[in-house]
Amino acid sequence: SKSSLEKIKKQLSAGSGNSALQGPLFKRSETLRKWNQRWFTLDPATGKMEYRLDRGDLSSRGQIYFDADSTITLSPINFHGAKKYDGCCFYIGTPHKKEYYLCAESQAVARAWVATLRASSLVLKAHKEAVNSLSGNGAAKLGTVAAVVTAANTVAKEAAKDIASEMQTSIKATLSGKSSQTASGDGGMDNVSIMKETLRVKDEELHQLSRELRTRDVTIKELADRLSETADAAEAAARAAHAMDKERKAARAEADRALKELDDRTKVARLQLKAGEERYAAVMRERDEALVEAQRWQKELAKAREQMLLMEAARIRQGAAASDAAAAASAAAAGEQKVSKEKMISEGFSHARYQSSSF
């Protein structure tokens, strides 16, 4: 789950600041290509190498970051140039396109540093695979993390022994050199005093190294405990992922069923829609035919109205003619009556005159 992933990331980042290995190395500067001796410390949890001017310097002068994709090679070429450093140089190429050239005091120390760096790189690779497996971006290889860390711790312990042995050898050589110089000097200090003072300083350094080694062992144990917690969290996350996968499959089956049901309903709806479209087309055809028939009846009605108007006009004309004829007949009858009346009057007047002449 997401919370388990965040917990693992916090656990991996919480291991920073703990040194698994430390010691002096020569480093070639990037600009002047000059070799300078620096005191290096290695943090395997973050893939960071930090260097200072010397062991007692508290301020960091630089860091070298590497990860699972870095190139760490024991070089067959003597980058330093001095004959005594043959086989003592190694190279680190980082994903950030930076190159670092380092050189140890002896071949054994160089091999110890390279072996520890490679082991730390494998630890970082295991961390990365574990986180990616929980994120769903890679194959799960969670069971290998603890084994890789154990192997890296073993390599670091052996490398620390080699470096401590080389430092003791260097101390003895320094003491021998100083004793020879004092014996041939002006006798300002006797050999015993010089040796005691030198042994006291070196003894303090060895005690400091012992304390740092014990601190490193505690750090390794803490890192192992954290990785154990990481493995537990990873297993819990795997179980949760399995349960989520079952739920996802069940949800997928339900979604498939719903999709099939929706598809069936869609098919039925499409058939119903097609039938409705066919009925609509038939109705539209009937409507068109009815419109054509109505238009035909409208034309017939217009013709009938025109004929009716013509017949009405003819009737009106016939009525007018009949009225005129009646009026003419009436006038003729009136004229005849008038003529008859006048004739009667005329005849009566003639008869009266005849009678009157008879008397």
Secondary structure, 3 states (H helix, E strand, C coil): CHHHHHHHHHHHHHCCCCCCEEEEEEEECCCCCCEEEEEEEEECCCCEEEEECCCCCCCCCEEEECCCCCEEEECCCCCCCCHHHCCCEEEEECCCCCEEEEECCCHHHHHHHHHHHHHHHHHHHHHHHHHHHHHCCCCCCCCHHHHHHHHHHHHHHHHHHHHHHHHHHHHHHHHHHHHHHHHCCCCCCCHHHHHHHHHHHHHHHHHHHHHHHHHHHHHHHHHHHHHHHHHHHHHHHHHHHHHHHHHHHHHHHHHHHHHHHHHHHHHHHHHHHHHHHHHHHHHHHHHHHHHHHHHHHHHHHHHHHHHHHHHHHHHHHHHHHHHHHHHHHHHHHHHHHHHHHHHHHHHHHHHHHHHHHHC
